[in-house]
Structure formats: C-alpha cells, structure tokens
C-alpha cells in the first residue's frame, strides 16, 4: 500500500476506535463533541435572543420618535397610490378593474405604527390590490 492509502486506512481505524462506544459507554471524545455542539447551540440561542431584544428596542425607539412627531404635527404624510380591484370569474379567470388613485396616509417611521404603513415602504409600493 502507498502512503496515501495507509493514511486513509489508519484514519478510518482511528475514527472507528474513537467513535464507537464500548459496552454502551461514551468515550471522552464523544462527550467533547457533544459538549461543543451544545455550546454552539447555546451561543446560537443567545445570539437569537440578542437580535430579538435589539429589534424590540428599535421598535420602541421608533414608537417614541413617532409620538414626538405626533406632538409636533409632523408624524404623518400622504402618498398617492393606484388601486385595482381583482374579481374572480368562472373558469379560474380574474378580471382586473382600475379603481383610480387615492391618497394613502402613512407614518414617518421605520415600522408600521398606528395602523398605517411607513412612508418609505408605501412610496415603493404605490399599487394596491383589493379582492
């Protein structure tokens, strides 16, 4: 056997010895791998918690800024949107009717607040479909 084949065979034998439990008892290397997996999962969970807390803080800050703007009369704006009505017909067909344009109220915020979409989003989505 060549050097590469001997190394591969030796690696396979080593992995079989290390990873196979004897008499149902885990070896220390198996425990180490499990410990690393659990540590990684804990860190991942902690990261997800941090992201959730940061998003919640951003939302609360956005709400506070909006309340400040409401007090000063600069919280709302309007965007002109085109509205269409989609009506289902027989034979899986749909009829689209132009209903016209309308002024839609939006909030000057990052997130939707007070039942209104944010202006930055509404300016990019000026077509509304109703069914």
GROMACS elastic network, one bead per residue, 0.5 to 0.9 nm:
[ bonds ]
;  ai    aj funct       b0    kb
    1     4     6  0.81739   500
    1     5     6  0.61101   500
    1     6     6  0.62708   500
    2     5     6  0.54399   500
    2     6     6  0.62108   500
    2     7     6  0.86832   500
    3     6     6  0.51831   500
    3     7     6  0.61616   500
    3     8     6  0.86602   500
    4     7     6  0.51499   500
    4     8     6  0.62169   500
    4     9     6  0.86640   500
    5     8     6  0.50560   500
    5     9     6  0.60957   500
    5    10     6  0.84352   500
    6     9     6  0.51333   500
    6    10     6  0.59583   500
    6    11     6  0.84480   500
    7    10     6  0.50661   500
    7    11     6  0.60412   500
    7    12     6  0.86303   500
    8    11     6  0.50790   500
    8    12     6  0.62395   500
    8    13     6  0.86926   500
    9    12     6  0.51401   500
    9    13     6  0.62395   500
    9    14     6  0.85536   500
   10    13     6  0.51505   500
   10    14     6  0.60596   500
   10    15     6  0.85660   500
   11    14     6  0.50032   500
   11    15     6  0.60656   500
   11    16     6  0.85323   500
   12    15     6  0.51187   500
   12    16     6  0.61313   500
   12    17     6  0.86271   500
   13    16     6  0.50949   500
   13    17     6  0.61971   500
   13    18     6  0.85957   500
   14    17     6  0.51661   500
   14    18     6  0.60987   500
   14    19     6  0.84862   500
   15    18     6  0.50843   500
   15    19     6  0.57831   500
   15    20     6  0.81320   500
   16    19     6  0.54149   500
   16    20     6  0.57718   500
   17    20     6  0.58348   500
   17    21     6  0.83471   500
   18    21     6  0.78928   500
   18    27     6  0.72087   500
   18    28     6  0.87583   500
   18    29     6  0.68102   500
   18    30     6  0.77279   500
   19    26     6  0.84475   500
   19    27     6  0.75789   500
   19    29     6  0.75629   500
   19    30     6  0.65136   500
   20    24     6  0.89624   500
   20    26     6  0.80247   500
   20    27     6  0.81044   500
   20    30     6  0.88451   500
   21    24     6  0.55042   500
   21    25     6  0.54382   500
   21    26     6  0.51183   500
   21    27     6  0.62881   500
   21    30     6  0.85117   500
   22    25     6  0.55516   500
   22    26     6  0.71507   500
   22    27     6  0.78222   500
   23    26     6  0.86278   500
   26    29     6  0.81246   500
   26    30     6  0.61001   500
   26    31     6  0.68287   500
   27    30     6  0.54394   500
   27    31     6  0.66171   500
   27    32     6  0.88862   500
   28    31     6  0.50660   500
   28    32     6  0.61942   500
   28    33     6  0.87609   500
   29    33     6  0.62989   500
   29    34     6  0.86776   500
   30    33     6  0.51842   500
   30    34     6  0.62696   500
   30    35     6  0.85283   500
   31    34     6  0.50661   500
   31    35     6  0.59470   500
   31    36     6  0.85338   500
   32    36     6  0.61634   500
   32    37     6  0.86399   500
   33    36     6  0.51095   500
   33    37     6  0.62523   500
   33    38     6  0.87058   500
   34    37     6  0.50245   500
   34    38     6  0.61602   500
   34    39     6  0.84907   500
   35    38     6  0.52059   500
   35    39     6  0.60661   500
   35    40     6  0.85271   500
   36    39     6  0.50547   500
   36    40     6  0.60642   500
   36    41     6  0.85783   500
   37    40     6  0.50860   500
   37    41     6  0.61608   500
   37    42     6  0.86129   500
   38    41     6  0.50020   500
   38    42     6  0.60877   500
   38    43     6  0.85591   500
   39    42     6  0.50904   500
   39    43     6  0.61961   500
   39    44     6  0.85678   500
   40    43     6  0.51122   500
   40    44     6  0.61115   500
   40    45     6  0.85640   500
   41    45     6  0.60512   500
   41    46     6  0.84956   500
   42    45     6  0.50234   500
   42    46     6  0.60832   500
   42    47     6  0.85587   500
   43    47     6  0.61209   500
   43    48     6  0.86543   500
   44    47     6  0.50335   500
   44    48     6  0.62898   500
   44    49     6  0.86953   500
   45    48     6  0.51093   500
   45    49     6  0.62525   500
   45    50     6  0.86910   500
   46    49     6  0.50632   500
   46    50     6  0.62313   500
   46    51     6  0.87113   500
   47    50     6  0.51031   500
   47    51     6  0.62684   500
   47    52     6  0.86943   500
   48    51     6  0.51440   500
   48    52     6  0.62349   500
   48    53     6  0.86924   500
   49    52     6  0.51342   500
   49    53     6  0.62086   500
   49    54     6  0.86275   500
   50    53     6  0.51426   500
   50    54     6  0.61350   500
   50    55     6  0.86381   500
   51    54     6  0.51053   500
   51    55     6  0.61883   500
   51    56     6  0.85991   500
   52    55     6  0.51963   500
   52    56     6  0.61740   500
   52    57     6  0.86518   500
   53    56     6  0.50491   500
   53    57     6  0.61508   500
   53    58     6  0.85813   500
   54    57     6  0.50697   500
   54    58     6  0.61231   500
   54    59     6  0.86107   500
   55    59     6  0.61667   500
   55    60     6  0.86705   500
   56    59     6  0.50734   500
   56    60     6  0.62463   500
   56    61     6  0.85984   500
   57    60     6  0.51044   500
   57    61     6  0.60816   500
   57    62     6  0.84619   500
   58    61     6  0.50686   500
   58    62     6  0.60146   500
   58    63     6  0.85662   500
   58   110     6  0.88386   500
   59    63     6  0.61464   500
   59    64     6  0.86327   500
   59   110     6  0.79887   500
   59   111     6  0.68818   500
   60    63     6  0.50291   500
   60    64     6  0.61986   500
   60    65     6  0.87132   500
   61    64     6  0.50223   500
   61    65     6  0.62395   500
   61    66     6  0.85679   500
   62    65     6  0.52256   500
   62    66     6  0.61914   500
   62    67     6  0.86913   500
   62   109     6  0.62529   500
   62   110     6  0.64454   500
   62   111     6  0.71766   500
   62   113     6  0.87608   500
   63    66     6  0.50356   500
   63    67     6  0.61917   500
   63    68     6  0.86666   500
   63   109     6  0.78436   500
   63   111     6  0.84119   500
   63   113     6  0.71773   500
   64    67     6  0.51077   500
   64    68     6  0.62944   500
   64    69     6  0.86947   500
   65    68     6  0.50360   500
   65    69     6  0.62364   500
   65    70     6  0.86273   500
   65    75     6  0.87861   500
   65   109     6  0.79101   500
   66    70     6  0.60610   500
   66    71     6  0.86211   500
   66    74     6  0.86652   500
   66    75     6  0.58893   500
   66    76     6  0.89419   500
   66   107     6  0.78530   500
   66   108     6  0.71983   500
   66   109     6  0.64941   500
   66   113     6  0.81633   500
   67    71     6  0.62873   500
   67    72     6  0.87356   500
   67    75     6  0.76983   500
   68    71     6  0.52036   500
   68    72     6  0.65135   500
   68    73     6  0.87031   500
   68    74     6  0.87257   500
   68    75     6  0.80399   500
   69    73     6  0.58535   500
   69    76     6  0.83455   500
   69   108     6  0.85324   500
   70    74     6  0.60704   500
   70    76     6  0.77329   500
   71    74     6  0.79523   500
   71    75     6  0.82481   500
   72    75     6  0.77451   500
   73    76     6  0.76451   500
   74    77     6  0.78476   500
   74   108     6  0.80314   500
   75   106     6  0.85849   500
   75   107     6  0.58258   500
   75   108     6  0.55264   500
   75   109     6  0.79753   500
   76   105     6  0.67350   500
   76   106     6  0.57101   500
   76   108     6  0.59308   500
   76   119     6  0.84437   500
   77   104     6  0.83884   500
   77   105     6  0.58339   500
   77   106     6  0.53869   500
   77   107     6  0.62310   500
   77   108     6  0.69721   500
   77   119     6  0.71682   500
   78   103     6  0.59009   500
   78   104     6  0.53583   500
   78   106     6  0.57473   500
   78   107     6  0.84363   500
   78   119     6  0.77907   500
   79   102     6  0.82348   500
   79   103     6  0.55601   500
   79   104     6  0.53160   500
   79   105     6  0.66020   500
   79   106     6  0.71987   500
   79   119     6  0.74739   500
   79   122     6  0.70233   500
   79   123     6  0.65472   500
   79   126     6  0.77987   500
   80   101     6  0.65151   500
   80   102     6  0.55920   500
   80   104     6  0.61384   500
   80   105     6  0.89561   500
   80   123     6  0.83673   500
   80   126     6  0.69500   500
   81   100     6  0.85081   500
   81   101     6  0.54963   500
   81   102     6  0.55220   500
   81   103     6  0.63062   500
   81   104     6  0.66154   500
   81   122     6  0.82747   500
   81   123     6  0.84549   500
   81   125     6  0.79730   500
   81   127     6  0.56525   500
   81   128     6  0.68673   500
   82    98     6  0.79112   500
   82    99     6  0.76376   500
   82   100     6  0.58528   500
   82   102     6  0.65386   500
   82   103     6  0.89670   500
   82   126     6  0.60786   500
   82   128     6  0.61364   500
   82   129     6  0.86574   500
   83    97     6  0.87212   500
   83    98     6  0.63410   500
   83    99     6  0.53708   500
   83   100     6  0.56605   500
   83   101     6  0.59055   500
   83   102     6  0.72967   500
   83   126     6  0.84324   500
   83   127     6  0.59447   500
   83   129     6  0.59901   500
   83   130     6  0.75280   500
   84    96     6  0.65577   500
   84    97     6  0.55283   500
   84    99     6  0.52689   500
   84   100     6  0.73272   500
   84   127     6  0.75607   500
   84   128     6  0.61914   500
   84   130     6  0.62609   500
   84   131     6  0.86692   500
   85    95     6  0.80374   500
   85    96     6  0.56518   500
   85    97     6  0.50620   500
   85    98     6  0.64163   500
   85    99     6  0.65174   500
   85   128     6  0.85854   500
   85   129     6  0.58722   500
   85   131     6  0.58664   500
   86    94     6  0.64069   500
   86    95     6  0.56924   500
   86    97     6  0.65123   500
   86   129     6  0.68044   500
   86   130     6  0.60619   500
   87    93     6  0.86022   500
   87    94     6  0.55450   500
   87    95     6  0.50799   500
   87    96     6  0.63920   500
   87    97     6  0.79733   500
   87   130     6  0.86591   500
   87   131     6  0.61434   500
   88    92     6  0.71556   500
   88    93     6  0.61086   500
   88    95     6  0.63817   500
   88    96     6  0.89377   500
   88   131     6  0.81278   500
   89    92     6  0.63701   500
   89    93     6  0.50754   500
   89    94     6  0.54583   500
   89    95     6  0.68906   500
   90    93     6  0.60381   500
   90    94     6  0.82809   500
   91    94     6  0.89115   500
   98   101     6  0.86536   500
  104   116     6  0.88123   500
  104   122     6  0.84590   500
  105   116     6  0.66684   500
  105   117     6  0.78930   500
  105   119     6  0.82677   500
  106   109     6  0.87182   500
  106   112     6  0.85055   500
  106   113     6  0.87978   500
  106   115     6  0.89574   500
  106   116     6  0.52466   500
  106   117     6  0.52591   500
  106   118     6  0.53692   500
  106   119     6  0.50460   500
  106   120     6  0.87757   500
  106   122     6  0.72520   500
  107   110     6  0.85208   500
  107   111     6  0.86399   500
  107   112     6  0.72882   500
  107   113     6  0.67658   500
  107   114     6  0.81799   500
  107   116     6  0.61075   500
  107   117     6  0.62463   500
  107   119     6  0.56319   500
  107   120     6  0.88212   500
  108   111     6  0.89342   500
  108   117     6  0.88707   500
  108   118     6  0.58460   500
  108   119     6  0.56435   500
  108   120     6  0.76873   500
  109   112     6  0.71434   500
  109   113     6  0.74336   500
  109   117     6  0.85971   500
  109   118     6  0.54859   500
  109   119     6  0.72049   500
  109   120     6  0.80694   500
  110   113     6  0.86314   500
  110   118     6  0.61723   500
  110   119     6  0.84564   500
  110   120     6  0.77919   500
  110   121     6  0.88333   500
  111   117     6  0.73851   500
  111   118     6  0.60177   500
  112   115     6  0.67437   500
  112   116     6  0.57506   500
  112   118     6  0.52369   500
  113   116     6  0.56346   500
  113   117     6  0.67564   500
  113   118     6  0.73492   500
  114   117     6  0.84575   500
  116   119     6  0.87996   500
  117   120     6  0.85653   500
  117   121     6  0.69780   500
  117   122     6  0.65535   500
  118   121     6  0.55434   500
  118   122     6  0.63541   500
  118   123     6  0.88007   500
  119   122     6  0.50109   500
  119   123     6  0.59835   500
  119   124     6  0.86490   500
  120   123     6  0.55193   500
  120   124     6  0.68182   500
  121   124     6  0.53602   500
  121   125     6  0.63988   500
  121   126     6  0.90000   500
  122   126     6  0.60923   500
  122   127     6  0.89771   500
  123   126     6  0.59159   500
  124   127     6  0.89112   500
  125   128     6  0.75652   500
